[in-house]
């Protein structure tokens, strides 16, 4: 899993940095013009570590996730 940003040019998303491989499936989350997404460095580090865990296959099933969420709700 990768996290990247980009802008829309001519109706298409142009990503910053290295291009994604041809055929990569992406999900686009677009901010509203007055909306920002900023996190402190420690939260960003945690997010990036979570992505790295997923890349290594260190995941749980949807059922396990739901069970964990029920325990903290």
Secondary structure, 3 states (H helix, E strand, C coil): CCCCCEEEECCEEEECCCCCCCCCCCCCCCCCCCCCCCCCHHHHHHHHHHHHHHHCCCCCCHHHHHHHHHHHC
